[in-house]
Amino acid sequence: MSADEHPFLLAAAGLYLLSALLCHGRWPMRGDRAGRWGMAVAAAGCGLHAAAIALCIVAARHWVLTELRATLLLVGWAIPATYLIALRRAPIGLATIAMTLAAAAVFGALAVPAQPLGQTVDHPWFFVVHVTAAVAGYAAFSLAFCCTVAYLVQEALLKRKRLVGFSQRLPSLEAADAMGARLAALGFVLWTLMIATGALLAWLEVGEWWSWTPKQTWSLLTWTAYAAYTHLRTIGDYRGRRTVLILAVGFVCAGLTYLLAGYLGDPYHPFHSS
């Protein structure tokens, strides 16, 4: 990453945090006007974020998808982009959580030291589909986790009978549960596509479908967690706190897949240090 995109990324992260504050409704304005401005500010941040990614691609002269910093930037952009497309009509308190998470991803990318590029692949289009499915899946799982946080916060506020302020900006328990389920289903489909294209890419590149590397193993564990969640909701008709907590476990598995597995000697998904 060059220095050219740093101002764009810092501005994008700042706009995400400002959007979170506006959608929270405490500062610098209140009411529906704050929510509208919050979404506009988030869209501006998403645009600057996209411009920074474009500068990264131009500077590297190809898709830089094999280092931690680049993938953090992509996931950090996909979270607000997906929110603005799919959840723009959701209660704006949810945006407070989502935009804070997006800002954290950007700051995390800026804090990660520069890394050497990974080796190239002989089938780049399969690789792009594989990584795109992974990034979109991480974004969907992240937003499902935001719904989990919203559910737990709303539940705590209701128990304390704090029915004004931020509670009014959060989705109801039923709405948070339903939105989390839809996002988890989307992420599950994308994750399945990611695993399938990864297995095909491995066969094309090294001649074996599956080798139980750390990334593959944790990806399968993540898939299993969300498969269990989907099964409990559709077959077992589970709802509410029990399934929401499974979403939280799934998100932890996804986070470990993303961050931890790359440092455990995975030959195909390494995160090198500089």
Buried (B, 14 or more C-beta within 10 A) or exposed (E): BEEEBEEBBBBBBBBBBBBBBBBBBEEEEEEEEBBEBBBEBBBBBBBBBBBBBEBBBEEBEEBBBBBBBBBBBBBBBBBBBBBBEBBEEBBBBBBBBBBBBBBBBBBBBBEBEEBEEBEEBEBEEBBBBBBBBBBBBBBBBBBBBBBBBBBBBBBEBBEEEEEEBBBEBBBBBEBBBBBBBBBBBBBBBBBBBBBEBBBBBBEEBEEEEEEEBBBBBBBBBBBEBBBBBBEBBEEEEBBEEEBBBBBBBBBEBBBBBBBEBBBBEBEBBBBBEE
